[in-house]
Amino acid sequence: MRLIGHARAEGWGFVQFPDRIRLVRPPYGALDAVDVREEDVSAAIAHGGFEGCDRHFGAWRDLRSFLLDEVRRARLEVPGFDSDVDHDVVIRNAPESALEEYIEKVEDELIPGGMLAEAEYVLGRILANSERIGTPLLRRAAGLAGVVSKESAIARAQLEEGYSQEKEIARRFPRASSKYSAARIAKTSKRVARKKQVLALGC
């Protein structure tokens, strides 16, 4: 199996098998994976905060261990922060000019780059030490935190919708689901519905 993309801080990953691509997520059980299309992978990497990847694994446990390790690493590898120091201490002792640079990095690099978890972490550390930060800078950080929260919710909802759709299709059309992907069944269902035809799928 081949990992072709992942959201490091979330532990989600796109895994390519010989006959399909699956989106997996913690805790990585049988119900925590759905079939996706190549265009879904491309869109997630371009706009959904996923990173492209090309790693091969011989066993499921190795893939799972890698994804969980990446979650831990992502929490420490925030651009602009040294992973070997206490980030709250850094914020409490940094001049406002440095804090402004952190906020600009969030606004100009992390959010546009889809690095929402990292942006949330940096802003969270700044807001957690708000008692020593000037009001204008604090308002700016709070505003960006709201943007990150909204974008994260949208991205997560889109992925969750895929899981819900897969489970519902598998429940309603078990025989069809054993032969075709949920995405293909959903696409066919919508096309048939538009034409006002009867969808004949064996159950």
Kinemage of the C-alpha trace (Angstrom):
@kinemage 1
@onewidth
@group {chain A} dominant
@subgroup {mainchain}
@vectorlist {calphas} color= white
{ca met a 1} P 0.000 0.000 0.000
{ca arg a 2} L 1.124 3.546 -0.752
{ca leu a 3} L 0.432 6.712 1.188
{ca ile a 4} L -0.094 9.477 -1.382
{ca gly a 5} L -1.304 12.311 0.831
{ca his a 6} L -1.984 13.094 4.471
{ca ala a 7} L -3.127 15.758 6.919
{ca arg a 8} L -0.314 15.441 9.414
{ca ala a 9} L -1.874 17.130 12.439
{ca glu a 10} L -5.167 15.254 11.994
{ca gly a 11} L -3.779 11.802 11.200
{ca trp a 12} L -5.870 11.434 8.031
{ca gly a 13} L -4.322 9.857 4.962
{ca phe a 14} L -5.033 8.879 1.360
{ca val a 15} L -3.863 5.311 0.792
{ca gln a 16} L -3.534 3.825 -2.671
{ca phe a 17} L -4.213 0.120 -3.077
{ca pro a 18} L -3.961 -1.843 -6.350
{ca asp a 19} L -7.687 -1.420 -7.037
{ca arg a 20} L -8.712 1.712 -5.133
{ca ile a 21} L -7.771 4.788 -3.131
{ca arg a 22} L -9.035 5.059 0.431
{ca leu a 23} L -9.187 7.947 2.878
{ca val a 24} L -8.336 6.687 6.364
{ca arg a 25} L -8.481 8.375 9.756
{ca pro a 26} L -7.976 7.533 13.459
{ca pro a 27} L -8.555 5.070 15.005
{ca tyr a 28} L -8.002 3.353 11.632
{ca gly a 29} L -10.640 0.655 11.977
{ca ala a 30} L -12.678 -0.927 9.180
{ca leu a 31} L -15.344 1.784 9.510
{ca asp a 32} L -12.782 4.600 9.459
{ca ala a 33} L -12.004 4.431 5.734
{ca val a 34} L -13.883 5.311 2.549
{ca asp a 35} L -13.172 5.029 -1.146
{ca val a 36} L -12.267 8.286 -2.894
{ca arg a 37} L -11.333 9.406 -6.389
{ca glu a 38} L -8.019 10.760 -7.629
{ca glu a 39} L -9.617 14.175 -8.067
{ca asp a 40} L -10.616 14.121 -4.384
{ca val a 41} L -6.972 13.607 -3.449
{ca ser a 42} L -5.845 16.433 -5.722
{ca ala a 43} L -8.454 18.798 -4.283
{ca ala a 44} L -7.546 17.934 -0.697
{ca ile a 45} L -3.856 18.578 -1.360
{ca ala a 46} L -4.554 21.816 -3.234
{ca his a 47} L -7.156 23.282 -0.898
{ca gly a 48} L -7.870 21.016 2.072
{ca gly a 49} L -4.681 21.185 4.106
{ca phe a 50} L -3.318 17.809 2.988
{ca glu a 51} L 0.326 17.302 1.997
{ca gly a 52} L 1.386 15.187 -0.943
{ca cys a 53} L 3.291 12.054 0.004
{ca asp a 54} L 4.826 8.969 -1.602
{ca arg a 55} L 5.592 6.286 0.973
{ca his a 56} L 5.106 2.548 0.679
{ca phe a 57} L 4.108 0.274 3.565
{ca gly a 58} L 4.083 -3.484 3.734
{ca ala a 59} L 1.737 -3.756 6.702
{ca trp a 60} L -1.251 -1.814 7.979
{ca arg a 61} L 0.289 -1.423 11.446
{ca asp a 62} L 3.311 0.311 9.908
{ca leu a 63} L 1.094 2.803 8.091
{ca arg a 64} L -0.909 3.429 11.257
{ca ser a 65} L 2.249 3.983 13.315
{ca phe a 66} L 3.602 6.421 10.734
{ca leu a 67} L 0.411 8.488 10.653
{ca leu a 68} L 0.233 8.660 14.459
{ca asp a 69} L 3.899 9.659 14.664
{ca glu a 70} L 3.241 12.406 12.128
{ca val a 71} L 0.446 13.761 14.328
{ca arg a 72} L 2.889 14.105 17.210
{ca arg a 73} L 5.570 15.668 15.017
{ca ala a 74} L 3.166 18.162 13.446
{ca arg a 75} L 2.367 19.588 16.876
{ca leu a 76} L 6.035 20.479 17.314
{ca glu a 77} L 7.053 21.533 13.814
{ca val a 78} L 5.177 24.802 13.555
{ca pro a 79} L 7.017 27.249 11.280
{ca gly a 80} L 8.581 30.023 13.342
{ca phe a 81} L 8.717 27.961 16.533
{ca asp a 82} L 11.643 25.915 17.798
{ca ser a 83} L 10.384 22.461 18.801
{ca asp a 84} L 12.866 22.262 21.691
{ca val a 85} L 11.511 25.183 23.723
{ca asp a 86} L 8.355 26.012 25.669
{ca his a 87} L 6.256 27.968 23.182
{ca asp a 88} L 4.287 29.758 25.889
{ca val a 89} L 7.558 31.049 27.346
{ca val a 90} L 8.548 32.265 23.879
{ca ile a 91} L 5.267 34.169 23.503
{ca arg a 92} L 5.411 35.674 26.980
{ca asn a 93} L 8.920 37.018 26.411
{ca ala a 94} L 8.644 38.053 22.768
{ca pro a 95} L 8.322 41.733 21.844
{ca glu a 96} L 5.166 42.739 20.015
{ca ser a 97} L 7.151 43.093 16.793
{ca ala a 98} L 7.973 39.365 16.975
{ca leu a 99} L 4.368 38.474 17.743
{ca glu a 100} L 3.303 40.515 14.757
{ca glu a 101} L 5.691 38.476 12.606
{ca tyr a 102} L 4.089 35.259 13.886
{ca ile a 103} L 0.642 36.595 13.033
{ca glu a 104} L 1.791 37.680 9.583
{ca lys a 105} L 3.225 34.189 9.006
{ca val a 106} L -0.155 32.721 9.904
{ca glu a 107} L -1.987 35.141 7.619
{ca asp a 108} L 0.418 35.043 4.655
{ca glu a 109} L 1.726 31.456 4.740
{ca leu a 110} L -0.107 29.005 6.966
{ca ile a 111} L -3.730 29.795 6.131
{ca pro a 112} L -3.196 30.220 2.352
{ca gly a 113} L -1.098 27.045 2.400
{ca gly a 114} L -3.900 25.066 4.010
{ca met a 115} L -1.851 24.497 7.188
{ca leu a 116} L -4.884 25.116 9.379
{ca ala a 117} L -3.865 22.981 12.350
{ca glu a 118} L -0.513 24.753 12.524
{ca ala a 119} L -2.181 28.160 12.217
{ca glu a 120} L -4.601 27.232 14.984
{ca tyr a 121} L -1.717 26.194 17.213
{ca val a 122} L 0.247 29.437 16.754
{ca leu a 123} L -2.812 31.628 17.293
{ca gly a 124} L -3.845 29.558 20.292
{ca arg a 125} L -0.495 30.126 21.956
{ca ile a 126} L -0.733 33.859 21.316
{ca leu a 127} L -4.293 34.153 22.596
{ca ala a 128} L -3.456 32.032 25.661
{ca asn a 129} L -1.003 34.751 26.659
{ca ser a 130} L -3.307 37.640 25.797
{ca glu a 131} L -2.794 39.526 29.057
{ca arg a 132} L 0.430 41.067 27.781
{ca ile a 133} L -0.527 41.671 24.164
{ca gly a 134} L -1.788 45.001 22.878
{ca thr a 135} L -5.440 45.265 21.888
{ca pro a 136} L -4.924 45.817 18.112
{ca leu a 137} L -2.647 42.787 17.823
{ca leu a 138} L -4.960 40.720 19.981
{ca arg a 139} L -7.964 41.609 17.830
{ca arg a 140} L -6.034 40.650 14.719
{ca ala a 141} L -5.068 37.278 16.210
{ca ala a 142} L -8.641 36.639 17.362
{ca gly a 143} L -9.971 37.505 13.922
{ca leu a 144} L -7.591 35.089 12.237
{ca ala a 145} L -8.496 32.406 14.781
{ca gly a 146} L -12.107 32.798 13.689
{ca val a 147} L -11.117 32.398 10.032
{ca val a 148} L -9.096 29.269 10.828
{ca ser a 149} L -11.939 27.789 12.854
{ca lys a 150} L -14.397 28.366 10.013
{ca glu a 151} L -12.075 26.962 7.337
{ca ser a 152} L -11.276 23.921 9.486
{ca ala a 153} L -14.965 23.262 10.077
{ca ile a 154} L -15.722 23.445 6.351
{ca ala a 155} L -12.855 21.097 5.432
{ca arg a 156} L -13.789 18.637 8.165
{ca ala a 157} L -17.483 18.719 7.233
{ca gln a 158} L -16.651 17.942 3.607
{ca leu a 159} L -14.616 14.917 4.620
{ca glu a 160} L -17.205 13.789 7.171
{ca glu a 161} L -19.868 14.019 4.461
{ca gly a 162} L -17.910 11.490 2.450
{ca tyr a 163} L -17.904 9.066 5.380
{ca ser a 164} L -21.615 9.507 6.028
{ca gln a 165} L -22.453 9.021 2.372
{ca glu a 166} L -20.380 5.848 2.160
{ca lys a 167} L -22.034 4.316 5.237
{ca glu a 168} L -25.551 5.186 4.076
{ca ile a 169} L -24.969 3.781 0.594
{ca ala a 170} L -23.480 0.597 2.039
{ca arg a 171} L -26.542 0.227 4.282
{ca arg a 172} L -29.076 0.817 1.506
{ca phe a 173} L -27.329 -1.054 -1.316
{ca pro a 174} L -25.099 -3.766 0.200
{ca arg a 175} L -24.877 -5.866 -2.979
{ca ala a 176} L -24.031 -2.893 -5.171
{ca ser a 177} L -21.526 -1.606 -2.608
{ca ser a 178} L -19.649 -4.882 -2.695
{ca lys a 179} L -19.045 -4.373 -6.417
{ca tyr a 180} L -18.874 -0.597 -6.940
{ca ser a 181} L -17.416 2.293 -4.951
{ca ala a 182} L -19.730 4.574 -2.986
{ca ala a 183} L -18.635 7.518 -5.130
{ca arg a 184} L -19.684 5.698 -8.304
{ca ile a 185} L -23.039 4.653 -6.839
{ca ala a 186} L -23.727 8.195 -5.616
{ca lys a 187} L -22.840 9.655 -9.011
{ca thr a 188} L -25.113 7.182 -10.794
{ca ser a 189} L -27.936 7.854 -8.323
{ca lys a 190} L -27.768 11.606 -8.929
{ca arg a 191} L -27.719 11.143 -12.706
{ca val a 192} L -30.731 8.836 -12.576
{ca ala a 193} L -32.584 11.189 -10.232
{ca arg a 194} L -32.046 14.098 -12.605
{ca lys a 195} L -33.531 12.052 -15.424
{ca lys a 196} L -36.416 10.985 -13.133
{ca gln a 197} L -35.730 7.325 -13.740
{ca val a 198} L -36.029 4.447 -11.317
{ca leu a 199} L -32.697 3.370 -9.871
{ca ala a 200} L -32.536 -0.411 -10.033
{ca leu a 201} L -29.783 -1.556 -7.690
{ca gly a 202} L -29.954 -4.991 -6.175
{ca cys a 203} L -30.061 -5.175 -2.391
